[in-house]
Amino acid sequence: MITIKFSYEENRIFAVNEVGHVIAEVAFPNVGDNVVNINHTFVDVSLRGQGIASLLLDEAYKEVKRQNKKAIATCSYAVKWFDEHSSCKDILAK
């Protein structure tokens, strides 16, 4: 499995290649008091099929939980990821 170094910004986790282009990203902007929307997941075509998107969502889950926030998921991949990772649904807003 490939190793990727993620960078963390407010409401965003991403990775860049050696020339600075974003090759993987998950975004979760604030949409209310202590609520974020996981609305965007991107993995460069060259990295797809290697579990990178799942790693991004796992990191987003940990970051939202660390900040004691709740999340809604409107990104289709995020919806699927939470369906497959039921133990992580504790951060989802009711």
N, C-alpha and C positions, 0 to 999 in steps of 0.2 A: 504494500500500500504506500502511496505517495505521502510525503510529509509536507505540510504547508504551515507557514508561520502566519497566523492571523494577527491583524492590527485591530485595535479597539478605539472607536470614537463614540461620542454620545449617540446612542440609538443606531449604531452601525458597527458591524464586524466585517472585515474584508481582508483580502490578500492581493498583493500585486506581484507581477513577474519582475524579472531582472531589469526591464526597461521602464518600470513604473506603471504599466497598464493593469487595471483591476481585472483579476482572473477569477475571483470568487467574492460573493458579497451577500449579506443579509441585512435588511433595513427594518427597523421597528420604531417609527416615529411616535412621539407622544400624541394621544388623541383625547386625553382627559386627565383628570387628577389620578395619578398613579396608574394609568392605563396606556399601554402601547399597542400599536397595530403592526403585527408582523406581516408586512405587505409586499415584500420583494425579496426574492432569492435568485441569485444568478451564479452560474458556474460556466466558465469558458468551455466551449465545445471540446477543446483539447484535454480537458480534465473530467469530462462527464463519464458517469458509469463507475467511478472510483470511490463513491461514498462521501465526496466533499460536501455536497449539499446537506447531508445528514449531520456531518460534523459541524457545519455552520449553525444548523438549527439547535444542536446540542449546546453549542456555545451561547447562542441567543437565549435559550432556556435558562442556562446558569446565570447569565447576566441579568435577565429580568427578575429571576428569583432573588439574586443577590441584592438588587435594588428594592426588593419588597414591593414590586409592582405586579399588576395583572396584565394579561395580553388577550387580544383578539387576533385571529389569524384570517387574513383575507387573501394571502398568497396561496394559490392552489397547492403548491408543494408543501407549505407549512401546514395546511389543513390535513393533507395526507400524512405528514410526519407525526402530527399529534394523534391521529387515528391509530398509527402503528406503535406509538410510544405512550400508552395510556398512563404510565406512571408519571408522565410529565404534564398531564392535564391539570395538575394542581395550580398552575399559574393562569389558566384560562379564566377570563371573566365570565361570570354566569350570565 
